[in-house]
Amino acid sequence: MINRLQPNDLPLIVAWKIGAINHQDSEREQDIVYENQFGQNLQLRAHYGTINAVPIINYCENNFNELLLTDNAEEKLNLLYDNRGEGCRFGRVYCHALEYFFTQGEWPIYDKYADVALDSIISDKPTNSRVEYRAINNWTEYIHFVDKVRQVFGTRSISRNIDRVLWVYGHFFDIITM
């Protein structure tokens, strides 16, 4: 179980998920150091365009209690996704990360590498194998990922430590995006 989410946690969560934290400088400074002044403007210039986190963070702050209290996970994800802002480049995978925190860890964070790791564990593939990967685009595909989590761990609720291990393990495969 994670600590109770607070509105002021949202920029840090978003920064972590989109890669807006400079980990090396943060370690050296013993404080969070953001990339591209994300701490001031809540935007990150990425190789595929600028991720503007202002709309999703504002939506989450303005609807914080509703998001915490909404029991239906699919509905919660749809609220996040539908209110992420036009052209913000804040996609479904990022919304799943927010959902993880709003559900206090009840629903797993979706990640490409965790998905590859789970597929490889289930099919008993050796590391360095070529594996096919297809991005998720809807709730049904996410539930398929959740089912894989359940198959391997016996529950859909996994700790961040397990999530991190899956992420690392997924990097040991030659991923072919379909």
PEKABEL-V219857 format. One record per residue. N is the residue number from 0. RES is the residue in one letter. PHI is phi in radians with two decimals (none if undefined). NEAR is the number of other ideal C-beta (glycine too) atoms within 10 Angstrom. D_FIRST is the distance of its C-alpha to the first C-alpha in Angstrom with 2 decimals. Layout:
n: <N N>
res: <RES RES>
phi: <PHI PHI>
near: <NEAR NEAR>
d_first: <D_FIRST D_FIRST>
//
This chain:
n: <0 1 2 3 4 5 6 7 8 9 10 11 12 13 14 15 16 17 18 19 20 21 22 23 24 25 26 27 28 29 30 31 32 33 34 35 36 37 38 39 40 41 42 43 44 45 46 47 48 49 50 51 52 53 54 55 56 57 58 59 60 61 62 63 64 65 66 67 68 69 70 71 72 73 74 75 76 77 78 79 80 81 82 83 84 85 86 87 88 89 90 91 92 93 94 95 96 97 98 99 100 101 102 103 104 105 106 107 108 109 110 111 112 113 114 115 116 117 118 119 120 121 122 123 124 125 126 127 128 129 130 131 132 133 134 135 136 137 138 139 140 141 142 143 144 145 146 147 148 149 150 151 152 153 154 155 156 157 158 159 160 161 162 163 164 165 166 167 168 169 170 171 172 173 174 175 176 177>
res: <M I N R L Q P N D L P L I V A W K I G A I N H Q D S E R E Q D I V Y E N Q F G Q N L Q L R A H Y G T I N A V P I I N Y C E N N F N E L L L T D N A E E K L N L L Y D N R G E G C R F G R V Y C H A L E Y F F T Q G E W P I Y D K Y A D V A L D S I I S D K P T N S R V E Y R A I N N W T E Y I H F V D K V R Q V F G T R S I S R N I D R V L W V Y G H F F D I I T M>
phi: <none -1.74 -1.15 -1.05 -1.14 -2.17 -0.96 -1.25 -1.38 -1.02 -1.05 -1.17 -1.08 -1.11 -1.03 -1.06 -1.22 -1.54 1.46 -1.65 -1.88 -1.51 -1.17 -1.12 -1.16 -1.10 -1.09 -1.14 -1.45 1.00 -2.76 -1.24 -2.07 -1.58 -1.40 0.82 1.00 -0.98 -1.06 -1.61 -2.02 0.95 -2.31 -2.28 -1.39 -1.99 -1.11 -1.85 2.27 -1.56 -1.60 -1.76 -1.57 -0.99 -1.07 -1.22 -1.16 -1.06 -1.05 -1.10 -1.15 -1.28 -2.16 -0.98 -1.14 -1.05 -1.15 -1.15 -1.56 -1.20 -1.36 -1.34 -1.12 -1.13 -1.08 -1.08 -1.08 -1.09 -1.07 -1.11 -1.15 -1.23 -2.02 -1.42 1.81 -1.27 1.06 -1.45 1.12 -1.79 -1.54 -1.01 -1.07 -1.14 -1.13 -1.10 -1.12 -1.09 -1.04 -0.94 -1.27 -1.19 -1.72 0.98 1.47 -1.19 -1.96 -1.24 -1.30 -1.46 -2.62 -0.95 -1.25 -1.15 -1.08 -1.07 -1.06 -1.09 -1.02 -1.22 -1.16 -1.10 -1.64 0.99 -1.47 -1.28 -1.01 1.25 -1.21 -1.43 -2.28 -1.53 -2.32 -2.24 -1.06 -1.49 -2.26 -2.75 -1.09 -1.05 -1.17 -1.12 -1.09 -1.07 -1.09 -1.04 -1.09 -1.16 -1.04 -1.05 -1.08 -1.43 -1.94 1.38 -2.73 -1.53 -1.62 -2.01 -1.28 -1.08 -1.08 -1.13 -1.00 -1.14 -1.10 -1.07 -1.04 -1.13 -1.05 -1.06 -1.29 -1.53 -2.16 -1.53 -1.56 -1.93 -1.40 -1.71>
near: <8 12 9 9 19 8 12 8 13 22 20 14 19 23 21 13 22 21 13 24 19 17 12 9 13 13 10 10 10 7 8 17 16 19 17 15 12 23 15 8 13 21 18 22 13 14 4 7 11 14 23 19 28 15 16 23 21 14 19 27 13 12 14 15 9 12 21 15 9 18 8 9 19 15 11 21 22 14 20 23 18 9 16 23 15 6 10 17 17 23 14 18 16 23 24 22 19 26 24 23 21 26 20 14 17 15 22 29 21 23 19 16 18 24 25 24 24 21 17 19 16 11 9 7 16 8 10 8 13 9 16 10 15 11 13 17 10 11 16 9 15 23 14 12 19 17 12 19 22 14 11 15 16 8 10 16 17 21 13 12 8 15 19 13 14 24 17 12 17 22 11 15 20 10 15 10 8 7>
d_first: <0.00 3.78 6.80 8.95 11.20 14.80 17.98 19.03 16.08 17.64 20.52 18.51 16.13 19.34 21.22 18.78 18.90 22.67 23.57 24.86 23.71 26.36 24.40 27.58 28.75 25.36 25.32 28.91 28.50 25.22 24.23 23.22 26.38 26.54 28.91 31.84 31.15 28.08 27.14 30.38 30.85 27.49 29.43 29.45 32.58 31.70 34.23 34.11 34.38 32.65 29.13 29.33 25.91 27.61 27.71 24.08 22.83 25.43 24.55 20.84 21.87 24.57 22.52 19.17 18.90 20.26 17.73 14.80 16.65 17.99 16.65 18.68 16.87 20.32 21.69 18.95 19.65 23.35 23.17 21.62 24.11 27.07 26.60 26.03 29.68 32.86 33.41 30.29 29.32 25.67 25.18 23.07 20.92 20.05 19.27 16.79 14.89 15.01 13.97 10.71 9.97 11.76 9.83 6.36 6.11 8.15 11.15 11.79 13.66 17.27 19.34 22.87 22.39 19.36 21.56 24.50 22.64 21.54 25.12 26.56 24.57 25.51 29.12 29.36 30.75 31.64 30.48 32.91 33.59 34.27 31.70 31.98 29.37 29.51 27.37 25.55 27.22 25.92 23.34 25.04 24.76 21.04 20.69 22.78 20.29 17.43 19.88 20.33 16.63 16.92 20.23 19.11 15.74 16.28 13.34 12.67 8.90 9.00 7.39 9.30 11.47 12.61 13.17 15.26 17.13 18.07 19.26 21.39 22.71 23.74 26.01 28.07 29.70 32.59 31.20 33.78 32.76 34.36>
//
